[in-house]
Amino acid sequence: MSTAWLVTGSSRGIGLELVRQIAADASNVVFATCRNPSSATKLKTVSEEAKGKVHIVQLDASDVASIKAAAATVTKTLGSQGLNYVINNAAGQSSTDVPSTLEVDSFLADMKLNVAGPAIVAQNLMPLLERAAAAGGRKPVVCNMSSGMGSIAMDLGARMVSYSITKSSINMLTYKQAKESPNVIWIAQDPGWVKTDMGGPGAQLEVDFSASSILKVLTTVTEKDSGSFRRYNGDVIPY
Ligand SMILES: NC(=O)c1ccc[n+]([C@@H]2O[C@H](COP(=O)([O-])OP(=O)(O)OC[C@H]3O[C@@H](n4cnc5c(N)ncnc54)[C@H](OP(=O)(O)O)[C@@H]3O)[C@@H](O)[C@H]2O)c1
């Protein structure tokens, strides 16, 4: 039986590279979700090259109906199989605000996409994760993509307050999910500062290095790591 993965926000950036690398392993099948499949040209190319191992599914992480429809499609496609890995990668950063310039609408939009979105994705995929857990072997893993910006202990200053709050919040979500659902390993993952549209060209890490590092972490974490916040190299980051 193949190992089943789902990645959100896979039209570009880290999500696209994760799908490319996951699909390169013959034992994997991957549900590559994105909000606009018709314009996801790079993802379509990856899917064509993977010859049936990449299923492109529409999923807007800010839209509960879209998440539910995607979960139904994945459930139907998997048949009796469960999901082994879910990577909540989709996120946005609508502002580079500081506390004195924070605006309600953009803050709430980021909270909806970056925190409520991953929570609702996990809720709707839980039956498939439980099915994978019941099949025995390695526990299923959910990765919530976080950021060093979400760490208070790292003391990164006043900038990007809305985005940073969303990432602190996803760390807390991950901790709560680990406490509520011990059949799954829940990880808050910092991908590093990566050369993508979000990270910009001056970032430290190439996207292929970040993605391969993340996959190494996710495929080696164990039950005792559930609820933790990890750097791309697997080190624990203080909350
Ligand atoms: N790059 C970095 O340095 C860095 C550092 C720390 C953490 N991160 C985190 O790593 C993850 C990936 O970041 P990235 O650098 O690859 O970002 P990116 O290049 O900006 O790509 C963001 C992805 O999220 C998707 N997305 C945006 N809104 C969405 C929605 N409503 N529903 C579904 N998908 C949506 C985008 O799809 P569209 O193409 O449709 O817009 C795109 O595929 C994010 O969680 C980010 O916060 C990145």
The ligand as an SDF file (V2000), in Angstrom:
LIG
                    3D

 48 52  0  0  0  0  0  0  0  0999 V2000
    9.5100   31.5540    2.8170 N   0  0  0  0  0  0  0  0  0  0  0  0
    9.9120   31.7150    4.0750 C   0  0  0  0  0  0  0  0  0  0  0  0
   11.0030   32.2600    4.3470 O   0  0  0  0  0  0  0  0  0  0  0  0
    9.0690   31.2270    5.2170 C   0  0  0  0  0  0  0  0  0  0  0  0
    9.5760   31.4040    6.5200 C   0  0  0  0  0  0  0  0  0  0  0  0
    8.8380   30.9270    7.5910 C   0  0  0  0  0  0  0  0  0  0  0  0
    7.6370   30.2960    7.3680 C   0  0  0  0  0  0  0  0  0  0  0  0
    7.1480   30.1520    6.0910 N   0  0  0  0  0  0  0  0  0  0  0  0
    5.8860   29.4420    5.9400 C   0  0  0  0  0  0  0  0  0  0  0  0
    6.0270   28.4140    4.9690 O   0  0  0  0  0  0  0  0  0  0  0  0
    4.7690   28.2190    4.2790 C   0  0  0  0  0  0  0  0  0  0  0  0
    4.9600   28.3210    2.7870 C   0  0  0  0  0  0  0  0  0  0  0  0
    5.5140   29.5990    2.5180 O   0  0  0  0  0  0  0  0  0  0  0  0
    6.1070   30.0100    1.0930 P   0  0  0  0  0  0  0  0  0  0  0  0
    7.3320   30.7820    1.3740 O   0  0  0  0  0  0  0  0  0  0  0  0
    6.1450   28.8510    0.1770 O   0  0  0  0  0  0  0  0  0  0  0  0
    4.9800   31.0510    0.6460 O   0  0  0  0  0  0  0  0  0  0  0  0
    4.5380   31.5430   -0.8150 P   0  0  0  0  0  0  0  0  0  0  0  0
    5.6640   31.3880   -1.7550 O   0  0  0  0  0  0  0  0  0  0  0  0
    3.9660   32.9010   -0.6020 O   0  0  0  0  0  0  0  0  0  0  0  0
    3.3850   30.5180   -1.1880 O   0  0  0  0  0  0  0  0  0  0  0  0
    2.2040   30.5210   -0.4230 C   0  0  0  0  0  0  0  0  0  0  0  0
    1.3290   29.3850   -0.8780 C   0  0  0  0  0  0  0  0  0  0  0  0
    0.1300   29.4390   -0.0830 O   0  0  0  0  0  0  0  0  0  0  0  0
   -0.9750   29.4590   -0.9740 C   0  0  0  0  0  0  0  0  0  0  0  0
   -2.1460   30.1480   -0.4440 N   0  0  0  0  0  0  0  0  0  0  0  0
   -2.2880   31.4520   -0.1190 C   0  0  0  0  0  0  0  0  0  0  0  0
   -3.5410   31.6920    0.2820 N   0  0  0  0  0  0  0  0  0  0  0  0
   -4.2090   30.5050    0.2030 C   0  0  0  0  0  0  0  0  0  0  0  0
   -5.5280   30.0940    0.4820 C   0  0  0  0  0  0  0  0  0  0  0  0
   -6.4700   30.9480    0.9110 N   0  0  0  0  0  0  0  0  0  0  0  0
   -5.8550   28.7910    0.3050 N   0  0  0  0  0  0  0  0  0  0  0  0
   -4.9400   27.9150   -0.1390 C   0  0  0  0  0  0  0  0  0  0  0  0
   -3.6840   28.2490   -0.4510 N   0  0  0  0  0  0  0  0  0  0  0  0
   -3.3180   29.5260   -0.2740 C   0  0  0  0  0  0  0  0  0  0  0  0
   -0.4660   30.1490   -2.2250 C   0  0  0  0  0  0  0  0  0  0  0  0
   -1.3390   29.8490   -3.2950 O   0  0  0  0  0  0  0  0  0  0  0  0
   -1.6750   30.8820   -4.5200 P   0  0  0  0  0  0  0  0  0  0  0  0
   -0.6320   30.5810   -5.5530 O   0  0  0  0  0  0  0  0  0  0  0  0
   -3.0540   30.5240   -4.8930 O   0  0  0  0  0  0  0  0  0  0  0  0
   -1.5450   32.2760   -3.9660 O   0  0  0  0  0  0  0  0  0  0  0  0
    0.9090   29.5180   -2.3330 C   0  0  0  0  0  0  0  0  0  0  0  0
    0.8310   28.2360   -2.9070 O   0  0  0  0  0  0  0  0  0  0  0  0
    3.8170   29.2530    4.8760 C   0  0  0  0  0  0  0  0  0  0  0  0
    3.0850   28.6510    5.9220 O   0  0  0  0  0  0  0  0  0  0  0  0
    4.7510   30.3120    5.4370 C   0  0  0  0  0  0  0  0  0  0  0  0
    4.1530   31.0610    6.4650 O   0  0  0  0  0  0  0  0  0  0  0  0
    7.8480   30.6030    5.0220 C   0  0  0  0  0  0  0  0  0  0  0  0
  1  2  1  0
  2  3  2  0
  2  4  1  0
  4  5  1  0
  4 48  2  0
  5  6  2  0
  6  7  1  0
  7  8  2  0
  8  9  1  0
  8 48  1  0
  9 10  1  0
  9 46  1  0
 10 11  1  0
 11 12  1  0
 11 44  1  0
 12 13  1  0
 13 14  1  0
 14 15  2  0
 14 16  1  0
 14 17  1  0
 17 18  1  0
 18 19  2  0
 18 20  1  0
 18 21  1  0
 21 22  1  0
 22 23  1  0
 23 24  1  0
 23 42  1  0
 24 25  1  0
 25 26  1  0
 25 36  1  0
 26 27  1  0
 26 35  1  0
 27 28  2  0
 28 29  1  0
 29 30  1  0
 29 35  2  0
 30 31  1  0
 30 32  2  0
 32 33  1  0
 33 34  2  0
 34 35  1  0
 36 37  1  0
 36 42  1  0
 37 38  1  0
 38 39  2  0
 38 40  1  0
 38 41  1  0
 42 43  1  0
 44 45  1  0
 44 46  1  0
 46 47  1  0
M  CHG  2   8   1  16  -1
M  END
$$$$
